[in-house]
Amino acid sequence: MASFAPFEARPELAVAVSGGRDSLCLALLADQWARERGGKAIAFIVDHGLRSEAAREAAATCQLLAGQAIESRVLHWTGPKPETGLQQAAREARYSLLRDACRRQGLLHLLVAHQADDQAETVAMRAARQSGADGLAGMAALLEWPDVRLLRPLLAVPRSRLSATLQARRIAWIDDPSNVDPRFERARLRAAGVVAPDLPAVDGQRADEEAQVAEAGVVLLELDREGAVALDRVGFVQIPAGLQRRLVSRIVQALGGGDHPPRRDRLDRAMARLSSTPARGKSGRSQDFTLSGCRFLLRQAETSRRLLWIVCPENGRKGGQPLIPAAFFACGSVDTTHLGNSPT
């Protein structure tokens, strides 16, 4: 938890709990950590309503947590369920319910129990889908959402250690049958025995890369409240290619609203266009393109005459035209010389 500091003087943590070994172990450890600092953990249990046993299992999990003096709440996913893409829809509903619950309770930290085996499976699935470098870096340990921070403190811990922790405390857990259902990709990977990567090394590399992206963003991007950014083209082509890719990936995820980075092949095509020299050094609609819900438009600033890539959501339009704030066209110069030495 030290890597996620700072916390309040008496931290209160929300923990997503399914009743399975990973989340149950996380709830116990998080509550112990918080109580040692004068705080507590609150468990949120999502009942998706997809199995007849779910309500009974949620009640049993509440009872088990009460025996450990941990407060809990059951959140219900109501309404019609889709016939296709059920797991993705359930995931989106789960996080929506959890974030709403955190807002109502005034909780700033939401802990989820993804661990080392989950991380290995995630990387394997993303590799099969030809994800880019960001996707192959796996799940991030920390995500900053506008309303709550999502923390994954167990990413470097294998499932076997979590099982051993619960067994040592003589605490039983509930196994979700979907975890071994061969209809689902993650269950098939588990059956195949995916090997976890060297996660501490992965996490350290990812932290360094995130810092580089943040620095490049401060230097190269200008943001507008209407939902668009301006990216300095000259400065962009001067930074290393790996940093270019990560920066564009972050921009697209932020503006396009996607849960995952762009696919590798689509990102490769976009990078070629972003780095190419425009005909006669001029902008024009022939240079414009789209990527993962975003429009990229090459335009020339009126005062400095420098070229800017304006990035805005595809649906961010007025009168059928992309929304391009006039403030972007009064931008000054950008110094990117110190970014050229950043490792990739």
MARPAZA-46395 format. One line per 8 residues: number of its first residue (from 1); their letters; for each residue z, x, y of N, C-alpha, C, CB. Coordinates in steps of 0.1 Angstrom, whole numbers. Glycine has a CB too. Example, Ala and Ser with C-alpha at 12.3 -4.5 7.8 and 13.67 -1.06 7.14 Angstrom:
<recs>
1 = AS = 78:132:-57:78:123:-45:78:132:-33:90:113:-45; 71:128:-22:71:137:-11:79:129:0:57:141:-6
</recs>
This chain:
<recs>
1 = MASFAPFE = 0:8:-12:0:0:0:0:8:13:12:-9:0; 4:21:11:5:30:23:-9:31:30:10:44:19; -20:31:23:-33:33:29:-37:21:37:-43:36:18; -30:9:35:-33:-3:43:-25:-5:55:-32:-15:34; -16:5:58:-7:4:70:-15:3:82:3:15:70; -10:-3:93:4:-7:95:6:-22:90:9:-6:109; 19:-25:87:23:-39:84:34:-43:94:28:-40:69; 38:-55:93:49:-60:102:62:-54:97:50:-76:101
9 = ARPELAVA = 72:-55:105:85:-49:101:90:-56:88:95:-51:113; 88:-69:87:92:-76:75:79:-83:69:103:-87:78; 71:-75:62:58:-80:58:58:-92:49:50:-69:51; 49:-102:52:47:-113:43:33:-112:38:50:-127:51; 31:-113:25:18:-111:18:14:-123:11:19:-99:9; 2:-127:12:-4:-137:3:-11:-130:-9:-15:-146:11; -9:-135:-20:-14:-130:-33:-22:-141:-40:-3:-123:-42; -35:-138:-43:-43:-148:-51:-39:-146:-65:-58:-145:-48
17 = VSGGRDSL = -34:-156:-72:-29:-155:-85:-36:-166:-94:-14:-158:-86; -42:-161:-105:-48:-170:-115:-39:-173:-127:-61:-164:-119; -29:-165:-129:-21:-166:-141:-25:-156:-151:-23:-180:-147; -36:-149:-149:-40:-138:-158:-32:-125:-155:-55:-135:-156; -34:-116:-164:-25:-104:-163:-26:-96:-150:-28:-94:-175; -39:-95:-145:-41:-87:-133:-34:-93:-121:-55:-85:-130; -37:-105:-118:-31:-111:-106:-16:-114:-107:-38:-124:-103; -11:-117:-120:3:-119:-122:11:-106:-119:6:-124:-136
25 = CLALLADQ = 5:-95:-124:12:-82:-122:11:-78:-107:4:-71:-130; 0:-81:-101:-1:-78:-86:10:-86:-78:-14:-82:-81; 12:-99:-82:22:-107:-75:36:-101:-76:22:-121:-80; 39:-97:-88:52:-91:-91:54:-78:-83:55:-88:-106; 44:-69:-83:45:-57:-76:45:-59:-61:34:-48:-80; 37:-68:-56:36:-70:-42:49:-76:-36:24:-79:-38; 55:-85:-44:67:-91:-40:79:-81:-39:71:-103:-49; 79:-72:-49:89:-62:-50:87:-52:-37:88:-53:-63
33 = WARERGGK = 75:-49:-35:72:-40:-23:76:-46:-10:57:-36:-23; 73:-59:-9:76:-66:4:91:-68:6:69:-80:4; 98:-72:-5:112:-74:-4:120:-62:-1:118:-80:-17; 115:-50:-6:122:-37:-2:121:-35:13:115:-26:-10; 112:-42:20:110:-40:34:114:-53:42:96:-37:37; 122:-61:35:127:-73:42:117:-85:43:131:-70:56; 106:-84:36:96:-95:36:95:-102:22:83:-89:39; 84:-107:19:82:-114:7:67:-116:4:89:-128:7
41 = AIAFIVDH = 64:-121:-8:50:-124:-12:50:-139:-15:45:-116:-24; 39:-145:-12:36:-159:-15:24:-160:-23:34:-168:-2; 24:-166:-35:13:-167:-44:5:-180:-42:18:-167:-59; -8:-178:-41:-17:-190:-40:-25:-191:-53:-26:-189:-27; -24:-202:-59:-31:-204:-72:-42:-215:-70:-20:-209:-83; -54:-211:-73:-65:-220:-71:-69:-227:-84:-78:-212:-65; -68:-240:-83:-72:-248:-95:-86:-253:-92:-62:-261:-97; -96:-248:-99:-110:-251:-96:-114:-265:-102:-119:-240:-102
49 = GLRSEAAR = -105:-270:-111:-108:-283:-117:-120:-283:-126:-111:-293:-106; -123:-271:-132:-134:-269:-141:-130:-271:-156:-141:-256:-139; -117:-270:-159:-113:-271:-173:-101:-281:-173:-109:-258:-179; -100:-288:-184:-89:-298:-185:-75:-292:-185:-91:-307:-197; -75:-279:-190:-62:-272:-191:-58:-266:-177:-63:-262:-201; -67:-266:-167:-64:-258:-155:-51:-262:-148:-76:-259:-146; -50:-276:-147:-38:-281:-139:-25:-277:-147:-39:-296:-138; -25:-278:-160:-13:-274:-167:-10:-259:-166:-15:-278:-182
57 = EAAATCQL = -21:-251:-166:-19:-236:-165:-14:-233:-151:-32:-229:-168; -19:-239:-141:-14:-237:-127:1:-240:-126:-22:-245:-117; 5:-252:-132:19:-255:-131:28:-245:-139:21:-269:-137; 23:-240:-150:30:-231:-158:32:-217:-150:23:-228:-171; 21:-214:-143:21:-201:-135:31:-203:-124:8:-198:-130; 32:-215:-117:42:-217:-107:56:-216:-112:40:-231:-101; 58:-221:-124:71:-221:-130:75:-206:-133:72:-229:-143; 65:-199:-139:68:-185:-142:72:-177:-129:56:-178:-149
65 = LAGQAIES = 64:-179:-118:67:-172:-106:80:-176:-100:56:-175:-96; 84:-189:-101:97:-194:-96:108:-186:-103:98:-209:-98; 106:-184:-116:116:-176:-124:118:-162:-119:113:-176:-138; 108:-157:-111:109:-144:-105:112:-145:-90:95:-136:-107; 116:-156:-86:119:-159:-72:107:-157:-62:131:-150:-67; 95:-160:-67:83:-159:-59:78:-173:-55:72:-150:-66; 76:-175:-43:71:-188:-38:57:-189:-42:73:-190:-23; 52:-202:-45:38:-203:-49:33:-217:-44:37:-203:-64
73 = RVLHWTGP = 20:-218:-42:13:-230:-38:0:-231:-47:9:-230:-23; -3:-244:-51:-15:-246:-58:-26:-252:-48:-13:-256:-70; -38:-246:-48:-49:-250:-40:-59:-256:-49:-54:-238:-31; -64:-268:-45:-74:-275:-54:-88:-275:-48:-69:-290:-55; -97:-272:-56:-112:-273:-53:-116:-287:-57:-120:-262:-60; -118:-295:-47:-122:-309:-50:-137:-311:-47:-113:-319:-42; -142:-323:-50:-156:-326:-47:-165:-323:-59:-160:-319:-35; -178:-326:-57:-188:-323:-68:-190:-308:-70:-201:-330:-64
81 = KPETGLQQ = -193:-305:-83:-195:-291:-86:-210:-289:-89:-186:-287:-99; -216:-278:-86:-230:-276:-88:-233:-274:-103:-235:-263:-80; -245:-277:-107:-249:-275:-121:-254:-261:-124:-260:-285:-125; -259:-254:-113:-263:-241:-115:-255:-232:-105:-278:-239:-113; -254:-219:-107:-247:-210:-99:-233:-214:-97:-253:-210:-85; -227:-218:-108:-213:-223:-108:-203:-212:-104:-209:-229:-121; -204:-200:-110:-195:-190:-107:-195:-185:-93:-197:-178:-116; -207:-184:-87:-208:-181:-73:-202:-191:-64:-223:-178:-69
89 = AAREARYS = -205:-204:-67:-199:-215:-59:-184:-215:-60:-205:-228:-64; -179:-213:-72:-164:-213:-74:-158:-201:-66:-161:-211:-89; -165:-190:-66:-159:-178:-58:-159:-182:-44:-168:-166:-61; -170:-187:-38:-170:-191:-24:-159:-201:-21:-184:-196:-20; -157:-211:-30:-147:-221:-27:-133:-215:-28:-148:-233:-38; -131:-206:-37:-118:-200:-39:-114:-192:-26:-118:-190:-51; -123:-184:-21:-120:-176:-9:-118:-185:3:-131:-166:-6; -126:-196:4:-124:-205:15:-110:-211:15:-135:-216:14
97 = LLRDACRR = -106:-216:3:-93:-222:1:-82:-212:4:-91:-227:-13; -84:-199:0:-73:-189:2:-72:-186:17:-77:-176:-6; -84:-184:24:-83:-181:38:-77:-192:46:-98:-178:43; -81:-205:43:-75:-216:49:-60:-216:48:-81:-229:44; -55:-214:35:-41:-213:33:-34:-202:41:-38:-212:18; -40:-191:42:-34:-180:49:-33:-184:64:-42:-167:48; -43:-190:69:-42:-195:83:-31:-205:86:-56:-201:88; -30:-214:76:-19:-224:78:-5:-218:77:-20:-235:67
105 = QGLLHLLV = -4:-208:69:9:-201:67:11:-190:77:10:-196:53; 1:-186:85:2:-175:94:3:-162:87:15:-177:103; -3:-160:76:-3:-148:68:-15:-139:72:-3:-151:53; -13:-127:74:-24:-118:78:-30:-109:67:-19:-108:89; -23:-109:55:-28:-100:45:-29:-108:32:-17:-89:43; -41:-108:26:-44:-115:14:-47:-104:3:-56:-125:16; -39:-104:-7:-41:-94:-18:-48:-100:-30:-27:-88:-22; -58:-94:-35:-65:-98:-47:-64:-87:-57:-80:-102:-44
113 = AHQADDQA = -65:-91:-70:-62:-82:-81:-73:-74:-88:-54:-89:-91; -84:-72:-81:-95:-65:-87:-90:-51:-90:-107:-64:-77; -93:-46:-102:-88:-33:-107:-99:-24:-112:-77:-35:-118; -96:-13:-118:-106:-3:-121:-117:-8:-130:-99:9:-127; -113:-16:-140:-123:-21:-150:-132:-31:-142:-116:-28:-162; -127:-39:-133:-135:-48:-125:-145:-40:-117:-126:-57:-116; -140:-29:-111:-149:-21:-103:-160:-15:-111:-141:-10:-96; -158:-10:-123:-168:-5:-131:-179:-15:-134:-162:1:-144
121 = ETVAMRAA = -174:-27:-138:-183:-38:-141:-191:-42:-129:-175:-51:-146; -185:-42:-117:-192:-46:-105:-203:-36:-102:-183:-46:-93; -200:-23:-103:-210:-13:-101:-222:-14:-111:-204:1:-102; -219:-17:-123:-229:-18:-134:-238:-30:-131:-223:-20:-148; -232:-41:-126:-240:-53:-123:-249:-51:-111:-231:-65:-121; -244:-44:-101:-251:-41:-89:-263:-32:-92:-243:-36:-78; -260:-22:-101:-271:-13:-105:-282:-20:-112:-265:-1:-114; -279:-30:-120:-289:-37:-127:-297:-46:-117:-282:-47:-137
129 = RQSGADGL = -291:-49:-106:-298:-57:-96:-305:-48:-85:-289:-67:-89; -305:-35:-87:-311:-25:-78:-305:-26:-64:-326:-28:-77; -292:-27:-64:-285:-26:-51:-286:-13:-44:-270:-30:-53; -285:-12:-31:-285:0:-24:-273:8:-26:-288:-3:-9; -272:19:-17:-260:28:-19:-247:21:-16:-262:40:-9; -247:11:-7:-235:4:-4:-230:-4:-16:-236:-5:9; -239:-11:-22:-236:-19:-34:-231:-10:-45:-248:-27:-38; -237:1:-47:-233:10:-58:-220:17:-55:-244:20:-61
137 = AGMAALLE = -215:17:-43:-202:22:-40:-191:13:-45:-200:24:-24; -194:1:-49:-184:-8:-55:-177:-16:-44:-174:0:-62; -167:-23:-49:-159:-31:-39:-151:-23:-30:-150:-41:-47; -150:-27:-18:-141:-20:-8:-127:-24:-10:-146:-23:6; -118:-14:-8:-104:-17:-10:-98:-25:2:-96:-3:-10; -105:-25:13:-101:-33:25:-112:-39:32:-93:-24:35; -111:-52:34:-121:-60:42:-114:-66:54:-129:-70:33; -119:-64:66:-113:-70:78:-121:-83:81:-113:-60:90
145 = WPDVRLLR = -115:-95:78:-121:-107:82:-115:-112:96:-119:-118:71; -121:-121:103:-116:-125:116:-102:-131:115:-125:-135:122; -99:-137:103:-86:-144:102:-76:-137:94:-88:-158:97; -80:-129:85:-71:-122:75:-77:-110:70:-67:-132:63; -68:-101:65:-73:-88:59:-73:-90:44:-64:-76:63; -84:-87:37:-84:-88:22:-81:-74:17:-98:-93:17; -71:-73:9:-66:-60:3:-68:-60:-12:-52:-57:7; -73:-48:-17:-74:-47:-31:-66:-34:-35:-89:-45:-36
153 = PLLAVPRS = -53:-35:-37:-45:-23:-39:-46:-17:-53:-31:-26:-36; -52:-25:-63:-52:-20:-77:-65:-14:-81:-49:-32:-85; -74:-12:-72:-88:-7:-75:-88:5:-84:-96:-5:-63; -78:14:-83:-78:26:-90:-69:25:-103:-73:38:-82; -65:13:-106:-55:11:-117:-63:4:-129:-43:3:-113; -63:10:-141:-70:3:-152:-62:-9:-157:-72:13:-163; -69:-18:-163:-63:-30:-168:-52:-27:-178:-73:-39:-175; -54:-17:-186:-44:-13:-197:-30:-11:-190:-48:-1:-205
161 = RLSATLQA = -29:-4:-179:-16:-2:-172:-10:-15:-167:-18:8:-161; -18:-24:-163:-13:-37:-158:-7:-45:-170:-23:-45:-151; -14:-44:-181:-9:-51:-193:5:-44:-197:-19:-49:-205; 5:-31:-197:18:-24:-201:29:-28:-192:15:-9:-201; 26:-29:-179:37:-33:-169:43:-47:-173:31:-33:-155; 34:-56:-175:39:-70:-179:46:-70:-192:28:-80:-179; 41:-62:-202:48:-61:-215:62:-55:-214:39:-54:-225; 63:-45:-205:76:-38:-203:86:-48:-197:75:-26:-194
169 = RRIAWIDD = 81:-58:-189:90:-68:-183:91:-80:-191:85:-71:-169; 85:-80:-203:85:-92:-212:80:-105:-205:99:-94:-217; 69:-103:-198:63:-115:-191:49:-117:-197:62:-112:-176; 47:-130:-201:34:-134:-208:25:-138:-197:37:-145:-218; 12:-137:-200:2:-141:-190:-8:-151:-197:-6:-129:-185; -17:-157:-189:-26:-167:-194:-40:-160:-194:-26:-180:-186; -47:-161:-205:-61:-155:-206:-71:-166:-203:-64:-148:-220; -79:-164:-193:-89:-174:-189:-101:-173:-199:-95:-172:-175
177 = PSNVDPRF = -105:-183:-207:-115:-182:-217:-129:-178:-211:-117:-195:-224; -131:-180:-198:-144:-176:-192:-145:-161:-191:-145:-182:-177; -134:-154:-193:-135:-139:-192:-142:-133:-205:-121:-133:-191; -143:-141:-215:-149:-137:-227:-161:-146:-231:-139:-136:-239; -165:-154:-222:-176:-163:-224:-189:-156:-222:-176:-175:-214; -197:-154:-233:-210:-146:-232:-220:-152:-223:-216:-144:-245; -218:-164:-218:-228:-170:-208:-227:-162:-195:-225:-184:-206; -216:-155:-192:-214:-149:-179:-216:-134:-181:-200:-152:-174
185 = ERARLRAA = -223:-128:-171:-227:-114:-171:-214:-105:-172:-234:-110:-158; -204:-108:-164:-192:-99:-165:-186:-99:-178:-182:-103:-154; -185:-110:-185:-180:-111:-198:-188:-103:-208:-179:-125:-203; -201:-103:-207:-209:-95:-216:-207:-80:-214:-224:-98:-214; -205:-76:-201:-202:-62:-198:-189:-58:-204:-202:-59:-183; -179:-66:-203:-166:-63:-209:-167:-61:-224:-156:-74:-206; -175:-70:-231:-177:-69:-245:-184:-56:-249:-185:-81:-250; -192:-51:-240:-200:-38:-242:-191:-26:-239:-212:-38:-234
193 = GVVAPDLP = -180:-28:-233:-171:-17:-230:-175:-8:-219:-169:-9:-242; -177:-13:-207:-181:-5:-195:-170:5:-192:-185:-14:-183; -174:17:-189:-164:28:-186:-162:29:-171:-169:42:-192; -150:29:-167:-147:30:-153:-150:43:-147:-132:27:-150; -156:44:-134:-159:57:-128:-146:63:-123:-169:55:-117; -148:75:-117:-137:83:-111:-134:76:-98:-141:98:-109; -126:66:-98:-124:57:-86:-118:64:-74:-117:45:-90; -108:73:-76:-102:79:-64:-113:87:-57:-91:89:-69
201 = AVDGQRAD = -122:94:-64:-133:101:-57:-142:92:-50:-140:110:-67; -145:80:-57:-154:70:-51:-148:65:-38:-157:59:-60; -135:62:-38:-128:56:-27:-128:66:-15:-114:52:-30; -125:79:-18:-125:89:-8:-138:91:-1:-120:102:-13; -149:91:-9:-162:92:-4:-166:80:5:-173:94:-15; -162:68:0:-165:56:7:-158:56:21:-162:43:-1; -145:60:21:-138:60:34:-144:69:44:-123:65:31; -149:81:39:-156:90:48:-169:84:54:-159:104:41
209 = EEAQVAEA = -176:78:45:-189:72:49:-187:60:59:-197:67:37; -176:52:56:-173:41:65:-170:46:79:-161:33:60; -162:57:80:-159:63:93:-171:68:100:-149:75:91; -181:74:93:-194:78:99:-201:66:105:-202:86:89; -202:55:97:-209:43:101:-202:37:114:-209:33:90; -189:37:114:-182:32:126:-185:40:138:-167:32:123; -185:53:137:-188:62:148:-203:60:153:-186:77:145; -212:59:144:-226:57:147:-228:43:154:-235:58:135
217 = GVVLLELD = -221:33:149:-221:20:155:-217:20:170:-213:10:148; -206:27:173:-201:28:186:-211:34:196:-188:36:187; -218:44:191:-228:52:199:-241:44:201:-230:65:193; -246:38:190:-260:33:190:-261:18:192:-266:36:177; -250:11:191:-252:-4:192:-246:-10:204:-245:-10:180; -252:-20:209:-247:-28:220:-247:-42:216:-255:-26:234; -235:-49:217:-234:-62:211:-234:-73:222:-221:-63:203; -238:-85:218:-239:-96:228:-231:-107:221:-253:-100:231
225 = REGAVALD = -225:-115:230:-217:-126:225:-225:-137:219:-208:-132:236; -238:-138:222:-246:-148:216:-251:-145:202:-258:-150:225; -246:-134:196:-249:-132:182:-261:-123:179:-251:-145:175; -262:-112:187:-273:-103:185:-268:-89:189:-286:-106:193; -275:-79:184:-272:-65:187:-285:-58:191:-265:-57:176; -283:-47:200:-294:-39:203:-292:-25:197:-296:-38:219; -301:-20:190:-300:-7:183:-310:3:190:-303:-8:168; -305:14:195:-313:23:202:-322:30:192:-305:34:210
233 = RVGFVQIP = -336:29:193:-345:34:183:-345:50:183:-359:29:186; -345:56:195:-346:71:195:-334:77:189:-348:75:210; -322:71:193:-310:77:187:-309:74:172:-298:70:194; -314:63:168:-313:59:154:-321:69:145:-319:45:152; -333:73:149:-341:82:141:-336:96:141:-356:82:146; -326:99:149:-321:112:150:-309:114:140:-316:116:164; -303:104:135:-292:105:126:-297:106:111:-282:93:127; -289:111:102:-293:113:88:-297:100:82:-282:120:80
241 = AGLQRRLV = -307:101:72:-312:90:66:-302:81:59:-323:94:56; -292:88:52:-282:80:45:-273:72:55:-273:89:37; -270:78:66:-263:71:76:-271:59:82:-258:81:87; -284:61:84:-292:51:89:-292:38:80:-307:55:90; -293:41:67:-293:30:57:-279:22:57:-295:35:43; -268:30:58:-255:23:58:-253:15:71:-244:33:56; -258:20:82:-256:13:94:-264:0:94:-261:22:106; -277:1:90:-285:-11:90:-280:-21:80:-300:-8:86
249 = SRIVQALG = -275:-17:69:-269:-26:59:-257:-33:65:-264:-18:47; -248:-26:73:-237:-33:79:-241:-43:89:-227:-23:86; -251:-40:97:-256:-49:107:-261:-62:101:-267:-42:116; -269:-60:90:-275:-72:84:-265:-81:78:-285:-67:73; -255:-74:71:-244:-83:65:-236:-90:76:-235:-74:57; -233:-83:87:-225:-90:98:-233:-101:104:-222:-79:108; -246:-99:107:-253:-110:114:-259:-120:105:-264:-103:123; -264:-116:93:-270:-125:84:-260:-133:76:-279:-117:75
257 = GGDHPPRR = -247:-129:76:-237:-136:69:-237:-135:54:-238:-150:72; -244:-125:48:-244:-123:34:-232:-117:28:-256:-115:30; -229:-120:16:-217:-114:9:-220:-100:4:-213:-123:-2; -233:-97:2:-236:-84:-3:-247:-77:5:-241:-85:-18; -248:-64:4:-258:-56:12:-272:-60:7:-256:-41:10; -282:-57:15:-296:-60:11:-300:-53:-2:-306:-57:22; -309:-58:-10:-314:-51:-22:-320:-38:-18:-324:-60:-29; -320:-29:-27:-325:-15:-24:-340:-15:-20:-323:-6:-36
265 = DRLDRAMA = -348:-23:-27:-362:-22:-24:-365:-28:-10:-370:-30:-34; -358:-39:-6:-360:-45:7:-355:-36:18:-353:-59:7; -344:-30:15:-338:-21:25:-347:-9:27:-324:-16:21; -353:-4:16:-363:8:17:-375:4:26:-368:12:3; -380:-8:24:-391:-12:33:-387:-13:47:-397:-25:28; -375:-19:50:-371:-20:64:-368:-6:70:-358:-28:64; -363:4:62:-361:17:68:-374:24:72:-353:26:58; -384:21:64:-397:27:67:-402:22:80:-407:24:56
273 = RLSSTPAR = -400:9:83:-405:3:95:-396:7:107:-405:-12:94; -383:8:105:-374:12:116:-377:27:120:-360:10:112; -381:35:111:-382:49:114:-396:53:118:-378:57:102; -406:44:116:-420:47:119:-422:48:134:-429:37:113; -432:55:138:-436:56:153:-445:45:157:-443:70:156; -440:37:166:-449:25:171:-462:30:176:-442:17:181; -472:22:175:-485:26:180:-485:28:195:-496:15:177; -489:40:200:-489:44:214:-475:43:221:-499:35:221
281 = GKSGRSQD = -465:43:213:-451:43:218:-447:30:224:-450:53:228; -455:19:221:-451:6:227:-446:-3:217:-464:0:234; -439:-13:222:-433:-24:214:-444:-35:212:-420:-29:219; -441:-44:204:-450:-55:202:-446:-64:190:-464:-51:200; -451:-76:189:-447:-85:179:-452:-80:165:-452:-99:181; -462:-71:165:-467:-66:152:-456:-57:145:-480:-58:154; -447:-52:153:-436:-44:148:-425:-52:142:-431:-34:158; -424:-65:145:-412:-73:141:-412:-76:126:-412:-86:149
289 = FTLSGCRF = -400:-77:121:-399:-81:106:-386:-87:104:-401:-68:97; -384:-92:92:-371:-99:88:-365:-92:76:-373:-114:85; -352:-93:75:-344:-87:64:-331:-94:62:-341:-71:67; -330:-100:51:-317:-107:46:-311:-116:57:-307:-96:42; -319:-125:62:-314:-134:72:-314:-130:86:-301:-139:68; -320:-118:89:-320:-112:103:-334:-109:107:-311:-99:103; -337:-111:120:-349:-107:126:-348:-94:133:-355:-118:135; -357:-84:132:-357:-72:139:-369:-72:148:-358:-59:129
297 = LLRQAETS = -366:-70:161:-377:-71:171:-377:-59:180:-376:-84:180; -388:-51:180:-389:-39:188:-393:-43:202:-399:-29:182; -385:-40:212:-387:-43:226:-384:-31:235:-379:-55:230; -389:-31:247:-387:-20:256:-378:-24:267:-401:-15:262; -368:-16:270:-359:-19:281:-366:-17:294:-346:-9:280; -363:-26:303:-370:-27:316:-367:-15:325:-367:-40:323; -354:-11:325:-350:-1:334:-352:13:329:-335:-2:338; -347:16:317:-348:29:311:-361:32:304:-336:32:302
305 = RRLLWIVC = -368:21:301:-381:22:294:-379:27:279:-391:31:301; -367:27:274:-365:31:261:-367:20:251:-351:38:259; -371:23:239:-373:12:229:-360:8:222:-383:17:218; -358:-5:220:-346:-10:214:-351:-19:202:-338:-18:224; -344:-18:191:-345:-28:181:-335:-39:183:-343:-22:166; -339:-51:186:-330:-63:188:-329:-69:175:-336:-73:199; -317:-71:170:-314:-77:157:-306:-90:159:-306:-67:148; -311:-101:154:-305:-114:156:-306:-122:143:-310:-121:168
313 = PENGRKGG = -298:-132:141:-299:-140:129:-312:-148:130:-287:-150:128; -318:-151:119:-331:-158:118:-329:-172:124:-336:-159:104; -318:-178:123:-316:-191:128:-310:-191:143:-306:-199:119; -309:-179:149:-304:-179:162:-315:-180:172:-297:-166:164; -321:-192:174:-333:-194:182:-330:-205:192:-345:-197:174; -338:-204:203:-339:-215:212:-353:-218:215:-331:-211:226; -357:-231:214:-371:-235:217:-381:-228:208:-374:-232:231; -376:-224:195:-385:-218:186:-387:-203:188:-399:-225:186
321 = QPLIPAAF = -381:-197:198:-382:-183:200:-369:-176:197:-386:-181:215; -369:-164:193:-357:-156:190:-349:-155:203:-360:-142:185; -336:-155:201:-327:-154:212:-324:-139:215:-313:-161:209; -330:-135:226:-328:-120:230:-321:-120:244:-342:-113:231; -308:-117:244:-301:-117:257:-307:-107:267:-287:-114:255; -308:-111:279:-314:-103:290:-306:-90:292:-316:-110:302; -293:-91:289:-284:-80:292:-288:-67:285:-270:-83:289; -295:-69:273:-299:-58:265:-309:-49:272:-304:-62:252
329 = FACGSVDT = -317:-55:281:-328:-47:287:-324:-39:299:-339:-57:290; -311:-38:302:-306:-30:313:-298:-18:307:-298:-38:323; -300:-15:294:-292:-5:287:-295:9:293:-294:-5:272; -285:18:293:-286:31:297:-290:40:285:-274:37:303; -288:53:287:-292:63:276:-281:64:266:-295:77:282; -284:69:254:-275:71:243:-275:85:239:-278:61:232; -263:91:237:-262:105:232:-259:105:218:-252:113:241; -268:109:209:-265:109:195:-265:123:189:-275:100:188
337 = THLGNSPT = -265:133:197:-267:147:192:-255:151:182:-267:157:203; -243:146:185:-232:150:177:-232:142:163:-219:147:184; -240:132:162:-241:125:149:-250:132:139:-245:111:151; -259:140:144:-268:146:135:-262:155:124:-278:154:143; -250:160:127:-243:169:117:-234:162:108:-235:180:125; -234:148:108:-225:141:99:-230:142:85:-224:126:104; -221:145:75:-225:146:62:-229:132:56:-213:152:53; -237:132:46:-242:119:40:-239:119:25:-257:116:44
</recs>
